[in-house]
Amino acid sequence: MEHLELFFKSIFIDNMVFATFLGMCSYLAVSKKVSTAVGLGAAVIFVMAVTVPMNWLLDQYLLRDGALAWLGPEYADYNLGFLSFILFIATIATMVQLVEIIVEKFAPALYNSLGIFLPLIAVNCAILGGSLFMQSREIPSLALAFNYGISSGIGWFLAILAIAAIREKIRYSNVPPALRGLGITFILTGLMAIGFMSFGGMLTGDNPVPEAPVEETATVVEDKKEELKEEKRADVISYNDLNK
């Protein structure tokens, strides 16, 4: 249940694009065609599925306070948290380089269509944001970190795929000249973000508000009645004093 909840929450509720607006540069630039959007989205899913669990291991056994205790008690007081950004980006850059080599080898047409934005995955803030969110939310296990990496990548993939499909269709629509291009794209992104906000209560339906016990409720009601009676008595006494 925990894995399923994290999966759907990362895709629909905490979507990298529509909830936190991360990775907008490549989201806007590579979403003109569905084919290129699918290629870049698949690359993002792969990179996040690999880098988030790898960075989880780095965080657990190297970066956080006391993580070096496995080397010996004398290292337990060391805190290498200031290296988080450097090591996370190094891990991401390594995997992006691997993806670039694979895409160039087996899909040269896709490699040429993605252009500069394929190597720029290394500095895509959505990729780094996935690792930093994993660290700040203190995901407890490697399996959940892997789940979070894949689901966050799928969420970004769905976002760029949706906007690419809309932009291909809207090309034949009568869009006002002032809004053509990025203008209408920003408006559509905002509308889709509002739509994704409707998923916010999807995972909270099984958490009813706790009700007070009947005995306590009855006691509170009786106490309120007694307080009202005392106030009425005080008002009557004050009124009689005024009329003397």
N, C-alpha and C positions, 0 to 999 in steps of 0.2 A: 504493500500500500504506500509506503514511503517513497519508493522508486516511482510509482505511477503518479503520485501527487507532485513530486519534483519535476517529472517529465512534462506534464500538462501545464504546470505553473510557469516553467521556464519558457515554454513556447507561446502561451497565450496571455498570461498575466504579466510576467516580467520580460516581455519581448524586448530584445536588444534595440530594435529600431523604434517601435511604437511606444514603449514604456520609458526607455532611457535615452533614445535618440543617439545611439552610438553607431559608428560605421556609416555615417550619412554621406561621406565623400564618395566612396565607391558605390553606395546605394543609389545615389543620384546619377553618377556618371556611367554606370554599366547597366542601367535598367532600361535602355532604349529598345533592346531586343530580348525576347524570351530566351533564345538560345545562349546568348552570352550571360544572361542572368542565372540560368541553370548551371552553367559551367563554373562561374564564380561562387555561387551558393554552395555547390558541391565541394569546392576547394575549401571554403570557410568551414563547412561541417567537418571535413577531414582534419583540418588544422586544429580546430577547437576540441575535437574528440581525442586528439593526441596530446595537445599542450596542456589542457586543464588537468588531467590526471598526473602528467609529468610534473607540473608545477605544484600539484598537491603533495607529491612526494618530496619535492624540494622544500616546501613549507613545513612539512611535518618533521623531517629529519635533518634540516639544515638551517632554516631561516627563523623560525619562531623562538621565543624565549624558552631556554632549556632544551631545545631540540637536539643539541649535541651531547646530551647525557649518555647516548649509546656509545660514545667514544670513551667515556670514563667519567667519574664524578668530578674530576677537576675541570671538565669542559661544560658542566651543567649551568654555569652562570653566564656563559657567552650568549649574546643575542645578535644575530646577523640579519635582523629584519631590515636594516637599511640597504641591503643588497637585493631586496625583492624585485624592484623594477628592472635592475640590470639583468638578473638571472632569468626573470620571466621573459623579457624581450629577447634575450639570447636564445632561449628555448624556442620561442615563436619564430624567430628569424631562421633558425636551423630547419624547422619543419617546413616553412614556406619555401626555402631553397629546394628542399626535396620535392615539394609539390610542383614547383616551377620546372624542375628537370623532367619529372614524369609527364607533365602536360606538354612540354615542348617535344618530348620524344614520341608520344603516342597520339597527340591531338594538336598538330601544328596550326591548323586553322583556328581552333579555339585559342591557342596561345597568341596568335597574331591579333585576334579580335579583342582579347582582354587587354593587350598592350601593357602599359606601365602599371595598370591596376593589379595585376597578378603579383609582382614582387612587392607592391605596396600593401599587401595583406599583412606583411610584417609589422607595419605601423598602423594597421587598422585598429582603432580604439575599441571596437567590439571584441576583437580577439584578446587584447590585453584586459579589457573590462571583464571578460569571462573569468580569467584567472584571479583578478583582484576581487571580484564578487565572491568567488569560491573561497578566497582567503578571509574576507571580512565576515562572511556568513558562517565561517567555521564548519564547513561540510565535514561530517565525522569519518567518512570512509572513502577508500579509493573507488569502490563501485559507484557510490553516489557522485563522486567527482567526475567519473567517466560519463555517468548518466547526465549530469549537469552540462558537461561539455557538448555532448551530442544534441541534447534538447535545445540548448542555447543556439547552436549552429543551425538546427532545423528552424527555429524561430526566425533567425536572420534570413535564411533561405526562403521561407514562405513570404517574408516581407518584400524582398527584392523580386521574387517571382510574381507576386500580386501586382506590384506597381509596374513591372515590365509588361505584363499582359494588358493592364489598363492603358499604358502609354501607347502600345501598339494599336489598340482599338480607337483611342481618342485622337489618333493622328488623322482619322477621317471625319472627325466631328468639327462642328462650327465653334471653335474656341475663340473668344475675343482676342484680338491681336496682342493686347497688353499682357495677357495671361499665358500666351503660348510659351512652351518650353518649360523652364524651371518654375515659373509662376504657378501654373496649373498643377505641376508635380508636387509642390509644397502644399497646395490646398488639398490635393488627394491624400497626401501623407497624413495631414492633420485629421481629415475625416476618417481615415482608416484607424488612426490612433484612438479616436473617440469610440469607434466601433469595437476595438480590442479592449477598451476599458469596461465594456459590458461583461467581459469574462471575469471581472474582479471578484464576483460573488460565487463563482463556479465551485470553489472548494470550501466554502464556508457554510454550506447548507446543513451539514451534520453537526454544527456546533451551537445548539440552542442556548438561549440565555438562561442561566441557572435561576430557578425559582426558590423563593424563601419558603421554609417549612410552614405548614398551616398553623402550627402552634405559635410560632414566632409572629406570624402575620396577625393572628387574633390578639396577641399580647400588645402589639403596636397599636392596634385599633382601640383597645381599651384604654391604653395610656393617653391616646389623643383625646378620647372622650373625657377623661378626667381633667386633662389640661383645659379643654374648652369650658367645662363646668367651673373650674377655678377662675378662669378669666371672666365668665359671666358674673360670678359672685363678686369679684373685685369691681366690676363695672357698676353693679347695683349699689355696692357700698359707697363708691365714689359719687354716684348720682344722688344718694340720700344725703351725703355730707354737704353737697352743693345746695340742696333745697332747705337745709336747716337755717 
